[in-house]
Each structure stands twice: as C-alpha cells, then as structure tokens.
Amino acid sequence: MAKVKTNVNARGKAGKKTEGAQSHLRAQRAVTKHAASKTELQYIPWHTIPLEELNPLLQRQFVVGQEIMLARVLLKKGCIVPEHSHHNEQLTYILDGALKFWIDGREIVVHSGEVLCIPAHMPHKAEALEDTVDLDVFNPPRADWIDKTDQYLRGKK
C-alpha cells in the first residue's frame, strides 16, 4: 500500500497525495507514454521524425528511450534559447556550427566537435553564433518537451 501524505497547497488547503510531487507523476506519465512500452531495440532514422518548428529560428526532433532522450536541434544564426533550468542532466554535442552559453557565471563557446556537460538544475542560456546542428542527450527524458509545455522555447526568439 502506498504511503499517503497530507500536504498543504499554496491556498492553504490540505490535500492527499502519494509519495512524490504531482508534477513528477505527470512528467513520469508523459515520459512513460512516449517511451518504448518495454525494453526493446529501436531503429529510428532521423528523416522519419518530423521537424518540430518551435519558432522561426529553432527546430528539433527527438527520440525517447526508457530513461534517456536524444534530441537533434537545428538553430539558425542569432537564435536565442532563453535562460532556463531543468531537473534533467544534459549533454550537448555540437555537430556543426557553434553555440555560446551563459552558464555558472561564465560564457562558454562550444564549437563543432565539442561537448558541454550541464548538471541538473543549473540555469543556462544559449545563442547560435552561426547556423548550428546540436545533439542533446537528457536523463531522464524532458517531459516538458514531450508534452509540449516548453513555452520558453516557443515564440519569436
């Protein structure tokens, strides 16, 4: 039987929920829904995944496994990814182009063939210094990307 906690919400009302935050449960359901239903081999050519246009300068595709996500991100020169953070660990590998990051009080330019390891919960911002193709790996998968609640990326930046 699951442990039940009584929590008080922002309005001061008591409510019951099982261990773990409701947002975590929603994220987990979104990830589980899109991940392979059981551990199995997946072969997925990029050309079979539609490009999602987030704004005029930013497109992406992604593949979700059981506990990991790989995203192919296409950024036009001048594209800004606004400052944000997430509970996911992130590896960013630049295939072509260059991204300038503002992270941990520093400015770091990551060029083609280079990798940036971003710890969970670390705020970061990026700008494409030229047209860029980037592969991002996330653990766990980004539920906000899967369920399209990543409003910080959608718009005219």
C-alpha positions in Angstrom: 0.0 0.0 0.0 1.4 3.4 -1.0 2.2 5.9 1.8 -0.2 8.9 1.8 0.9 12.3 2.9 -1.3 15.3 3.7 0.1 18.4 2.0 -1.0 22.0 2.2 -1.2 23.8 -1.2 -0.5 27.4 -1.9 -4.0 28.4 -1.0 -3.7 26.7 2.4 -6.0 23.8 1.6 -5.0 20.3 2.7 -4.9 17.5 0.2 -3.7 13.9 0.0 -1.2 12.6 -2.5 1.1 9.7 -2.6 4.9 10.0 -2.1 6.4 12.3 -4.7 5.1 15.6 -6.2 2.1 15.6 -8.6 4.3 17.3 -11.2 6.7 14.4 -11.0 3.9 12.0 -11.6 2.6 13.9 -14.6 6.1 14.1 -16.0 6.6 10.4 -15.4 3.3 9.5 -17.1 4.3 11.7 -20.1 7.7 10.1 -20.4 6.2 6.6 -20.0 3.6 7.2 -22.6 6.1 8.2 -25.2 8.9 5.8 -24.3 9.1 2.3 -25.7 6.5 0.2 -23.8 9.1 -2.3 -22.8 12.8 -2.5 -23.1 13.3 -3.2 -26.8 15.5 -2.3 -29.7 14.5 0.8 -31.6 15.9 1.7 -35.0 14.8 5.2 -36.0 16.3 7.2 -38.9 16.2 11.0 -38.3 14.4 11.5 -41.7 11.4 9.6 -40.4 10.8 12.0 -37.5 9.0 15.3 -38.4 10.8 18.5 -37.6 9.0 20.4 -34.9 9.2 24.2 -35.5 9.3 26.0 -32.2 10.0 29.4 -33.6 11.3 30.8 -36.9 14.9 30.2 -35.8 14.6 26.9 -33.9 13.6 23.3 -35.0 14.0 20.0 -33.3 13.4 16.2 -33.4 13.8 13.8 -30.6 13.8 10.1 -29.8 12.8 8.8 -26.3 14.0 5.6 -24.7 13.2 4.2 -21.3 15.4 6.5 -19.3 17.1 8.7 -21.9 16.3 11.2 -24.7 18.3 12.2 -27.7 17.3 15.5 -29.5 18.6 16.9 -32.7 18.3 20.6 -32.5 18.6 23.0 -35.5 19.3 26.6 -34.6 19.7 29.5 -37.1 22.3 32.1 -36.5 21.1 34.5 -33.9 18.6 32.1 -32.3 18.4 32.6 -28.5 17.5 29.9 -26.1 16.3 31.8 -23.1 17.7 31.1 -19.6 16.1 28.1 -18.1 17.0 25.1 -15.9 15.6 21.6 -15.5 16.0 18.5 -13.3 17.5 16.6 -16.2 21.2 16.1 -16.7 22.2 17.3 -20.2 25.0 16.6 -22.7 25.2 19.0 -25.6 27.3 17.9 -28.6 27.7 20.4 -31.5 27.8 18.6 -34.8 28.1 21.8 -36.9 28.2 25.4 -36.0 28.7 27.0 -32.6 26.7 27.9 -29.5 27.6 30.5 -26.9 26.4 29.5 -23.4 25.9 31.7 -20.4 26.2 29.2 -17.5 27.6 29.1 -14.0 28.7 32.7 -14.2 30.7 32.1 -17.3 30.5 32.5 -21.1 31.5 29.3 -23.0 31.5 28.9 -26.7 31.0 25.3 -27.8 32.2 24.6 -31.4 31.7 21.7 -33.8 33.0 18.5 -32.3 32.9 19.8 -28.7 30.7 18.7 -25.8 29.2 20.6 -22.8 28.0 18.6 -19.8 25.3 20.5 -17.9 24.4 19.3 -14.5 20.8 19.0 -13.4 19.2 22.3 -12.1 22.0 24.5 -13.5 20.5 27.7 -15.2 21.8 28.2 -18.7 21.1 30.3 -21.8 22.5 29.9 -25.4 22.9 31.8 -28.6 23.7 30.3 -32.0 26.7 32.2 -33.3 26.1 30.6 -36.8 23.7 28.1 -38.2 24.1 25.1 -35.8 23.2 21.4 -35.5 23.3 20.2 -32.0 22.6 16.8 -30.4 21.3 17.0 -26.8 21.1 14.0 -24.5 18.8 14.2 -21.5 18.4 11.9 -18.5 15.7 11.5 -17.6 13.8 12.5 -20.8 12.3 16.0 -20.9 8.6 15.6 -20.1 8.0 19.3 -21.0 9.3 18.7 -24.5 7.3 15.5 -24.9 4.0 17.1 -23.7 4.9 20.5 -25.4 4.7 22.6 -22.3 8.2 24.1 -23.0 6.8 27.7 -23.5 10.3 29.2 -23.0 11.3 27.9 -26.5 8.1 28.7 -28.3 7.9 32.2 -29.8 9.9 34.6 -31.8 13.4 34.4 -30.2 
